[in-house]
Amino acid sequence: QVQLVESGGGAVQAGGSLRLSCAASGSIFSIDTMAWYRQAPGKPRDLVATITRGGGIRHYADSVKGRFTISRDNIVNTVYLQMNSLKQEDTAVYYCNVETFRRFQCWGQGTQVAVSS
């Protein structure tokens, strides 16, 4: 089992930046892909970005390409999401996700990001 704790959310004005962190603990040796998802009120949870174990392959949703950067540090078992040029439509609860080598999914509790005009 993997436990995930997100941090770094908050309120920011449009055009600003935030950096989210997600620290993993527990069965960290089983972690393969790490990812960030987000869910706005009344909408489904959407994939934002993913990163493979070695960090060599990253995938981004079209809506965040060029503005968000996902990275990970396997020494401290943490995945990051650097969010720049934030827009009001980025407002959502952001969830950390990991997939293990056995394809089990683990989720964090979520961190709120609120972008105002």
Number of C-alpha atoms within 10 A of each C-alpha: 13 20 17 23 17 22 17 15 18 14 14 18 14 17 14 14 17 18 16 21 23 26 18 24 15 10 11 16 12 16 23 17 20 27 26 26 19 22 19 16 9 6 9 9 15 14 17 23 23 25 22 17 15 11 15 8 10 15 15 19 13 9 11 17 12 11 14 20 20 23 20 21 13 15 6 11 15 18 25 22 23 15 20 17 15 23 20 15 12 20 20 21 18 27 25 29 25 26 19 19 12 9 12 13 15 17 18 19 14 22 21 19 22 19 20 16 9
